């Protein structure tokens, strides 16, 4: 199955026209755009939410640049699928989105069996309202990633319907209103070997730390993390 950013008669890039025809022999091409619609840069992030909704298994996004002066409620990557599954994002930059750089929250909320397990490696999210937002019923691993220039939090997790676990390691959250924010609910955020600096507030809400994070140059430190060990 292919999910298109433009109309069915506007395959992009055009060189993939033969591939689309071969796919249609035993598969399908899906688009929410009308015939004749030329795909624009902003249509590709919009298309990504259809990919997430259709995928009950694994979604892999790698080596991508999602960029543009998106306004309003635009999101760079939005995984709100029904049925749960896995999300892997690597070597990808998301910047200049209107609302959220990356959103992960199952449509089923607290429904058993609909958890999303997400992994982010070498991801850069810049200049949005919020960097990465993790919602109900998600376990996320964030490694070697950068979140900067957000008017809200670089990393935000919270929700009242189901447990949330977020492990952040070897990453940078800087020049945001808040570096890392726990927005409540049964939410666990663990921090290891991160640089959380030059934010308005370093930490907001409950977090856990292995004691090896650097937090310098923030206007306010915020809430002290709870020290934890290796087990």
Secondary structure as UniProt FT lines:
FT   STRAND          2..3
FT   TURN            8..9
FT   HELIX           14..16
FT   HELIX           17..24
FT   TURN            25..26
FT   STRAND          29..30
FT   TURN            35..36
FT   HELIX           41..54
FT   STRAND          58..62
FT   STRAND          65..67
FT   TURN            72..73
FT   STRAND          75..79
FT   STRAND          85..95
FT   STRAND          100..104
FT   TURN            107..110
FT   TURN            112..113
FT   STRAND          116..126
FT   STRAND          130..134
FT   TURN            136..137
FT   STRAND          138..143
FT   STRAND          146..148
FT   STRAND          153..169
FT   STRAND          172..174
FT   STRAND          178..192
FT   STRAND          195..197
FT   STRAND          201..204
FT   STRAND          208..209
FT   STRAND          220..222
FT   STRAND          226..227
//
